[in-house]
Amino acid sequence: MDQKHILLVEDDAIVIESIVYTLEKAGYSVEHTVSGKLGVEIALKSRPNLIIADLLLPDMNGAEMIAEIRMNPWGKNAKIIVLTNLDEAQMKIKLSSLNILRYLLKVDNSLAKITEVVNDILK
């Protein structure tokens, strides 16, 4: 079985370290960036099997990044989940039009649960 590639776009060093470690231990190859702009570039170049995106990023918000990825022919069908602490109804509505597979709140999801969601999506 080919190793599945995941792109994590997140700006919190502790979250990055925890998720990268956990998903690599589960057998995934994980690339990460703290920048939404770089997230778009990396996604379109490396075409990961899954993108995990935070919404609160330093240079552009995650929704803008996802919208930009969706404008690309490959990006239209990219598998994307949001992992954030932003629990806003308006944002969820905006993201529903961007074909997000899951909207996970960091505070409500353990590393085991995140891995379970990733496994479910990539099986």
Secondary structure, DSSP 4 states (H G I P E B T S, - for coil): -PPPEEEEE---HHHHHHHHHHHHHTT-EEEEES-HHHHHHHHHHH--SEEEE-S--SSS-HHHHHHHHHTSTTGGG--EEEEES---HHHHHHHHTTT-SEEEEGGG--HHHHHHHHHHHH-
